Amino acid sequence: ALDDLRNNHGMPSQVDKTPFKVGENLATTEGAVVYRTEMLELLQYTPKTGNVRAMPLLFVPPQINKYYVLDLTPEKSMSRYLVDQGFQVFVVSWRNPGPEHRDWGLADYVSALVEVIGVVTSITGSEKVNISGGCSGGITTATLLSYLAAKGDKRVNSVTFWVCVLDPRMEDSDVGVLVTKRGIEMARKRSAKKGVLAGSDLSRVFAWLRPNDLVWNYVVNNYLHGQKPPAFDVLYWNNDSTNLTAALHSDYLSLYETQPFANPGKEMILGEPIDLGKVDIDAFIVGGVTDHITPWKACYRTTQMLGGKREFVLSNSGHIQAILNPPGNPKAKYFANDSLPATADEWAAGASEVHGSWWERWAKWLDQRSGETQPAPKKLGSRKYKPMDAAPGTYVLG
């Protein structure tokens, strides 16, 4: 308890961190940084098949945590799975911002991704990319897609959203009823004063959303029973938190207030109105049955907001485990329904249970949208974008 007071911001430790090291037994998929700015590193993974799909996949992870939720242990790594399936995979690794980066807002993150798409198309020679965004990274991705649609930029071929809410409502969760305009303004002022919303503060908020599981459980185990917390890779990643810049935090709060995805044209991004209805590309959307952070019924509403063909699958777990659902897991299952009625309840009433991993369904979906196969590149990067540090890169360590 004393150690937690000193080193864990007074919260009981959820995980024994000693067995884990990023780059050694976590985030070990082979690759390299092929592009770097002050805000991000872009990783390209090394192909593992003789032929690859012509059209690459770009992952946009949340700014709230580090990207390697997509590349935990080899058995749970979505990135490794896709590389093994013959996809060309790129992933953004956001820098963990400090107070000096306080002014990086949503528009800056969107601008950075526009540049990244240019880098990926340049390296691969493909005119288009498929993109995938999760949680807060999905919000950034949706804003990016709206901007590209307004500009007539057709370089994104399809989008995958995982555990991401674009139309949040107060009734979605218990915490929603506690949100007030005064509370939002206080939160905005607090992060503006510090320059960042500290990752430890955010982790504390999420923990108190499920206090029995994420607080008192560890008080009993660690302090009363005197046992070490478990050495669990997912919890290690979850505790390896990052800061959110004051400007981005403020922008996310504004999105909650103004609901621009549900109210087209109400907000602007880089001089263009936000209107998801003009995003006319195919979409694959994933929710988690027991997700308390992005409730699945709220995730489902995204199906009614986009143009293009859409598919929704419901994974059988919570916020993180819904994503980490690899083939071979005997407990893996998901729910699917070919039709997309107006409400989540109607969708659930017509959904059927499928045993196995939604990754396999998604890989088939992605395969149909990734062009022809071609010989895998012999080297990472290109003449213009030379490989730098080996994966997992340097920003993930900060």
Residue pairs with C-beta under 8 A, 6 or more apart in sequence:
1 12
1 222
1 223
3 13
4 10
4 11
4 12
4 13
4 222
9 200
9 204
11 203
11 204
11 207
11 215
12 215
12 218
12 219
12 222
12 223
12 229
13 218
13 222
13 229
14 207
14 214
14 218
14 229
14 235
14 238
14 239
15 229
15 230
15 231
15 232
15 235
15 236
15 238
15 239
16 228
16 229
16 230
16 231
17 231
17 236
17 239
18 231
19 25
19 231
20 26
20 231
20 233
20 236
22 66
22 68
22 240
22 392
22 396
22 397
23 391
23 392
23 396
23 397
25 73
26 68
26 71
26 72
26 73
26 233
26 236
26 237
27 68
27 71
27 72
27 391
27 392
27 396
28 71
28 73
28 74
28 77
28 392
29 45
29 71
29 74
29 77
29 79
29 80
29 83
29 391
30 45
30 46
30 390
30 391
31 43
31 44
31 45
31 46
31 380
31 390
31 391
32 43
32 44
32 46
32 380
32 381
32 387
32 388
32 389
32 390
32 391
33 41
33 42
33 43
33 93
33 387
33 388
33 389
33 390
33 391
33 393
33 394
34 42
34 43
34 44
34 90
34 119
34 123
34 380
34 381
34 382
34 385
34 386
34 387
34 388
35 41
35 42
35 116
35 119
35 385
36 42
36 388
37 112
37 115
38 95
38 101
39 94
39 95
39 101
39 104
39 108
39 109
39 112
40 92
40 93
40 94
40 95
40 112
40 116
40 395
41 92
41 93
41 95
41 389
41 393
41 394
41 395
41 396
42 90
42 91
42 92
42 93
42 116
42 119
42 120
43 67
43 90
43 91
43 92
43 93
43 391
43 392
43 393
44 88
44 89
44 90
44 123
44 380
44 381
44 387
45 79
45 80
45 83
45 88
45 89
45 90
45 91
45 391
46 83
46 380
47 83
47 86
47 88
47 376
47 377
48 83
48 84
49 83
49 84
49 85
49 86
49 376
50 375
50 376
51 86
51 373
51 374
51 375
51 376
52 86
52 87
52 88
52 373
52 374
52 375
52 376
52 377
53 86
53 87
53 88
53 367
53 370
53 371
53 372
53 373
53 374
54 124
54 126
54 370
54 371
54 372
54 373
54 374
55 88
55 124
55 126
55 128
55 129
55 130
55 157
55 369
55 370
55 371
56 87
56 88
56 89
56 90
56 120
56 124
56 126
56 129
56 130
57 82
57 87
57 88
57 89
57 90
57 129
57 130
57 131
57 132
57 366
57 370
58 90
58 91
58 92
58 116
58 117
58 120
58 129
58 130
58 131
58 132
59 67
59 70
59 79
59 89
59 90
59 91
59 92
59 132
59 133
60 92
60 113
60 131
60 132
60 133
60 134
60 137
60 138
60 140
60 141
60 144
61 67
61 69
61 70
61 91
61 92
61 93
61 94
61 133
61 134
61 137
62 134
62 135
62 136
62 137
62 138
63 94
63 109
63 136
63 137
63 140
63 242
63 244
63 248
64 135
64 136
64 199
64 202
64 241
64 242
64 244
65 135
65 199
65 237
65 238
65 240
65 241
65 242
66 93
66 94
66 96
66 237
66 240
66 242
66 396
67 91
67 92
67 93
67 94
67 396
68 237
68 392
68 396
69 134
69 237
69 320
69 323
69 324
70 77
70 78
70 79
70 91
70 323
71 77
71 78
71 79
71 80
71 91
71 392
72 233
72 234
72 237
72 324
73 233
74 80
75 326
75 328
76 233
76 324
76 326
77 326
78 323
78 324
78 326
78 359
79 89
79 91
81 326
81 327
81 359
81 363
82 89
82 363
82 366
83 89
85 363
85 367
86 373
87 363
87 366
87 370
88 124
88 377
90 116
90 120
90 129
92 113
92 116
92 137
93 392
93 393
93 395
93 396
94 242
94 395
95 101
95 395
95 398
96 199
96 242
96 243
96 395
96 398
97 104
97 196
97 242
97 243
97 244
97 245
98 195
98 196
98 243
99 194
99 195
99 196
100 195
101 195
101 196
101 245
102 192
102 195
102 196
102 245
102 246
102 247
103 245
103 246
103 247
104 245
104 247
104 248
105 245
105 247
105 248
105 250
105 251
106 140
106 143
106 247
106 248
106 251
106 252
106 255
106 269
107 251
107 269
107 270
108 247
109 140
109 248
110 140
110 143
110 144
110 147
110 269
110 270
111 270
113 140
113 141
113 144
114 144
114 147
114 148
114 153
117 129
117 131
117 155
117 156
119 385
120 126
120 129
121 127
121 128
121 129
121 155
122 382
122 384
122 385
123 381
123 382
123 385
124 377
126 371
127 155
128 154
128 155
128 156
128 157
129 155
129 156
129 157
130 156
130 157
130 158
130 159
130 160
130 366
130 369
130 370
131 141
131 144
131 145
131 156
131 158
131 159
131 160
132 141
132 159
132 160
132 161
132 162
133 139
133 140
133 141
133 142
133 159
133 160
133 161
133 162
133 164
134 161
134 162
134 163
134 164
134 323
135 162
135 163
135 164
135 293
135 294
135 319
136 164
136 252
137 164
138 161
138 162
138 163
138 164
138 166
139 164
139 166
139 252
139 255
141 159
141 161
142 161
142 164
142 166
142 261
142 276
142 279
143 269
143 274
145 156
145 159
145 276
145 279
145 281
146 269
146 272
146 273
146 274
146 275
146 276
146 278
146 279
147 269
147 270
147 272
147 274
148 154
148 155
148 156
149 275
149 278
149 279
149 280
150 272
150 273
150 275
150 278
151 272
156 281
157 281
157 282
157 369
158 281
158 282
158 283
158 284
158 308
158 366
158 369
159 279
159 281
159 282
159 283
159 284
160 283
160 284
160 285
160 286
160 362
160 366
161 283
161 284
161 285
161 286
161 299
161 302
162 285
162 286
162 322
162 323
163 286
163 287
163 288
163 291
163 293
163 294
163 299
163 319
163 322
163 323
164 285
164 294
164 299
164 302
165 172
165 294
165 295
165 298
165 299
165 301
165 302
166 261
166 262
166 276
166 301
166 302
166 305
167 259
167 261
167 262
167 298
167 301
167 302
167 305
168 176
168 256
168 259
168 298
169 176
169 298
170 176
170 177
170 179
171 177
172 295
172 297
172 298
173 209
173 292
173 295
174 209
175 209
179 256
181 257
184 253
184 256
184 257
187 197
187 249
187 253
188 249
188 250
188 253
190 197
191 197
191 244
191 246
191 249
191 250
192 246
192 250
194 246
195 245
195 246
196 243
196 244
196 245
196 246
196 249
197 243
197 244
197 245
197 246
197 249
198 243
199 241
199 242
199 243
199 244
200 241
202 241
202 244
203 238
203 239
203 241
206 214
206 293
207 214
207 215
208 214
208 215
209 292
209 293
210 292
218 229
221 227
221 229
222 228
222 229
229 235
234 320
234 321
234 324
237 320
238 320
244 252
254 267
255 261
255 267
258 266
258 267
259 266
260 266
260 267
260 274
261 274
261 276
261 305
262 301
262 305
264 273
264 274
264 275
264 276
264 277
265 273
265 274
265 275
266 273
266 274
267 273
267 274
268 274
276 305
276 306
277 305
277 306
277 307
278 307
279 306
279 307
279 308
280 307
280 308
281 306
281 307
281 308
282 308
282 309
282 310
282 369
283 302
283 303
283 306
283 308
283 309
283 310
283 311
284 310
284 311
284 313
284 362
284 365
284 366
285 299
285 300
285 302
285 303
285 310
285 311
285 312
285 313
286 299
286 312
286 313
286 314
286 315
286 322
286 323
286 358
286 362
287 294
287 295
287 296
287 297
287 299
287 300
287 312
287 313
287 314
287 315
287 322
288 294
288 296
288 314
288 315
288 316
288 317
288 318
288 319
288 321
288 322
288 323
289 296
289 314
289 315
289 316
289 317
289 318
289 322
289 335
290 317
290 318
291 299
291 318
291 319
291 322
292 318
292 319
293 319
294 319
296 314
296 344
297 344
297 345
299 312
300 312
300 343
300 344
300 347
301 344
303 310
303 312
303 340
304 340
304 342
310 340
311 365
312 336
312 337
312 340
312 347
313 334
313 335
313 336
313 358
313 361
313 362
314 334
314 335
314 336
314 348
314 351
315 321
315 322
315 323
315 325
315 334
315 358
316 322
316 325
316 331
316 332
316 333
316 334
316 335
317 325
325 332
325 334
325 357
325 358
325 359
326 332
326 357
326 359
327 356
327 357
327 359
327 360
328 357
329 357
332 355
332 356
332 357
333 353
333 354
333 355
333 356
334 353
334 354
334 356
334 357
334 358
334 361
335 348
335 351
335 352
335 353
335 354
336 351
336 352
336 354
336 361
337 347
337 348
337 350
337 351
337 352
339 347
339 350
340 347
341 347
341 350
354 361
379 387
380 387
381 387
